[in-house]
Amino acid sequence: MKIVYFHQGLFPSTSPSSGFIINTLSGFVQAGAEITLLTVRNSDKPLSHILSEDFALPPDLPVELLNCGLFRRWHWYIYRKAYRILLQQDCDILITRNLGFLPYALRLKAKTGCRVYFEAHDFFTDLSLRPDSQRRRSEHARDKRYLPLVDGIICVSKGLADLFESYYPQQRVLAAMTGIRPTDSPVHATVSKRICYTGSFFTAHYNLLLLLNTIKLVKMQGVKLLLAGVKNEVEQNRLTQLVASLQVGNRVEVLPWQSPKALSELLQQCDLGLCPLRESFLTRYSAPTKITDYLAAGLPVVATDLQSIREMFGRVDCLLTCESDPLAWAQALDALYQSPERFAVLSADALNIANGYTWKHRAQKILSFIR
């Protein structure tokens, strides 16, 4: 059974999708699947160098990069190029996370008999659920037209899977949570007094002001907040000004975007990972990959108390949830630092969970679904 996993996004890039697709591929390979990742070239570096140096993955993973040049951000161009390549390949299963590619995928299915599975990271079928409904009409039309025709839908959370099942009762739906890369991270037995937030600074989804007001209220001396993930000068200036306006510059360090390999090394130097989600449609039905990054590094996590986060692993010691109140977060952090021996216990719990939710485990679940 030959599988092709297609994504229109650029590889590599600073988007979370870049890490998601390459770890998905790695998980399938570890599970013994015959699979190729088809995505868009975004670097002149040799692929083997990108895989080993940026992602700390084997340099020979089966990746085929589309050379789209100046058209690498033009979806219609990418879709047509990918379709022509797939027509020439002997593909039994096609998995894609791109709604816009489904017309091409279903045309390929009609011509070659391959089965098509859609990997859902969002939901547009009922726009009354979304605050951005006016901008999502094209996605809504694609959901309604093409999802009943695919062979199955793979969702990244149970909440999202439940939503698809309620709107498409005749469709096969699988909940396959984002995987975790097991690492050789040791249990964090010593305290560095560094806490970290990594990833997007998109304030509609992440409450950065909550973090800055929290660190202002933390009583334990010497605790420093790292904000890692700045992608450009505009973000850098905005964050620097915000930090200065709240007078927390001595307790906050703003860092640039980190490659997956560099991020893993950075997290080894921290005590805690932070995930200050805002309540929104997207965060209601999917939890961010940054939580899995933290757990893989052996970090306990403090996160906003949302259903999507609680559903990831259930009630576990290393995942502490708080209401979106800076005082509650500060008190939770102070309580942890007043009992530093707890960090080793929580770190061991985090690593134990990480080893039970690997990308290989996720791939095996998907393979059972599509066979």
Phi, psi and omega in degrees: 000111182264127183247138169241129178251113186251137173218134183283348187289165181280142178224126356278167176204176178275358178289144176301335181297332181298313177290325182297313185290324183285327175286327174299313178301312181301320179297318178296318179298315179297330180277000176087014181280150172269105190215151173228136172269126177247115182211188192253128180295134179225021181203148175273354179292150175300141181303319181299324179292317180299314183295316185279319186273323182270325186248354182054044179240163177304138185286351185252022177300143185283087179244131173247119183261128176281126177271099185250357175054230182292346182264014188290350175253004180266106188298318182299323179293316180297316182298316181293320179295315179296319180299317180295321179293317182294329177298332183269356182256154177269086187251127177268324183229132174240124175246129177222149177253013185248112179303319183296339181272349184301321176302320179289319180297319181287329174294320176297320178300317180295326183277323189248344181084007178291156176266146185239128177238138180255126177266109188268128175244359183203176185216125183234004186298319180243101184287346178293344178277349190246141175284342182257033189300326183294334181265001187241023184292323180292319177295323178300314180298321180292317176307306186294324186278317192258331185296326176295345186262348180281168183274350177173161180237127180254119184251151184269003176205158178294321179300318179292320179297318178299322180295313179296321180296325181288331181264339180230069185297339180272353185267148174278128184228137179235136170264115179229095186298151175311136182278175178231135177276115176295140181234177175266024183300132175281161172297135181281095184268342179245158185255129179258347185061033174242126176244150193224139166242131179234153172112218189285146173250028178282104191289346177292334181252330186239128185271081182291329178297326176300315180296317183292322177289330177295310183296334177292331184264347180297127184275330182298123182290144174088355179287129183237138180262124175260128175249103187247126177144009181297127186258343182203175184293327180297313177297317180302312181294319181297315180292319180300318179294320180295317178298317180294320182295331180266000177057047178238020183302329181283352183240005184228138174234123180264125184240153179288172175303141183246137171296158180307319179294315180293325179297317179300319179293322179295316183295334177297340183266003185248166179260326188219150170251141185244142180220086184270076183285144167270152175289120178206172180301313184294314182287343178289331187243359176209145180255147186287151180291343181299329178297319179292327175298317180298311183297320179298331179273002180079024181261131166294158188236136169249124187220163175296142183280086178239152182301320182299324179285318179298327182285344182300308185228003186078201180274108179232152186297324187279358179245101182261130181245143181225154171294163183282064182228120183305323181295319179296319178294316181297319179295322178295319179293316179298321179298320178294314183288342175282345176232069188300338179294341180291334183300320180296319180294314181292324178296318178296322178295318179299315180294324178296318178294317181303321182287346179263354182230051184283165175296328176296317178299317179297316180298319179298322178295318179292319180298321176296327181287322187266350181282000000 
